[in-house]
Amino acid sequence: MLIDDIQIGSEGDVIFNNDAFEGVSLESYSYGRPVDYGANFLLGYQLMQQLSVQVQAQVGLADLTPSFGDFQPESKLKNRNYAVTLGYRF
């Protein structure tokens, strides 16, 4: 749905560009930069013979915020993931 010059809804293609103005039309949405990289940390411990626990952190190092022509926003967009896993061995 198009209201004035603003597109509302989930229709259209999602594209990944370093510059948000490149290749964007009314049928597409620029989401962010195409390359992401980061670090993964995992710590696990076996409590008894059958129980275990793991703590994991995935930290994105790349800034995914695209530029807008010559303008580079000051905000940073990075992926992060944290997880706790409980395990039971049969």
C-alpha positions in Angstrom: 0.0 0.0 0.0 1.3 3.4 -0.9 0.4 6.5 1.1 1.7 9.7 -0.5 5.3 8.7 -1.1 5.6 6.2 1.8 5.3 2.5 1.2 3.4 0.6 3.9 3.3 -3.2 4.0 5.4 -6.3 3.3 5.3 -6.3 -0.5 8.5 -5.8 -2.5 12.1 -6.9 -2.6 14.6 -6.5 0.2 18.1 -5.5 -1.1 21.4 -5.2 0.6 23.7 -2.3 -0.5 26.5 -0.2 1.0 24.6 2.9 -0.2 20.9 2.9 0.5 20.1 5.1 -2.5 21.5 2.6 -5.0 19.0 0.3 -6.8 16.1 1.4 -4.6 12.6 1.8 -6.1 9.0 1.7 -4.9 9.1 -2.1 -5.2 12.3 -2.6 -3.1 13.6 -1.8 0.4 17.2 -1.2 1.3 17.9 -3.1 4.5 21.6 -2.8 5.2 25.1 -3.7 4.1 25.6 -7.1 2.4 28.6 -8.4 4.4 28.6 -9.2 8.1 31.3 -10.7 10.3 31.8 -11.3 14.0 33.0 -13.5 16.8 31.5 -16.4 18.6 32.2 -17.4 22.2 31.1 -20.6 23.8 31.6 -21.9 27.4 30.3 -25.2 28.5 30.3 -27.3 31.6 29.2 -30.9 32.4 27.5 -30.9 35.8 27.1 -34.6 36.4 27.3 -37.4 33.9 24.0 -36.5 32.4 23.5 -32.7 32.8 25.4 -30.0 31.0 25.1 -26.2 30.6 26.4 -23.9 27.9 26.6 -20.1 27.6 27.1 -18.6 24.1 27.7 -15.1 22.8 27.8 -14.1 19.1 29.0 -10.5 18.6 28.8 -8.8 15.2 31.8 -6.7 14.5 30.7 -5.1 11.2 28.5 -1.9 11.1 25.5 -2.8 8.9 24.2 0.7 8.7 24.2 1.8 5.0 25.3 5.2 3.9 22.8 7.5 2.2 24.7 9.1 -0.6 27.4 11.2 1.0 25.7 11.0 4.4 26.9 8.3 6.9 24.6 8.1 10.0 26.2 8.1 13.4 24.1 5.2 14.6 25.6 1.7 14.5 23.6 -1.5 13.6 25.3 -4.7 14.7 24.1 -8.3 15.1 24.2 -9.8 18.6 23.0 -13.1 20.0 23.2 -14.6 23.5 22.1 -18.1 24.4 22.0 -20.4 27.4 21.6 -24.1 26.8 20.7 -26.8 29.2 21.4 -30.4 28.1 20.5 -33.9 29.3 22.3 -37.0 28.1 20.4 -40.2 27.9 
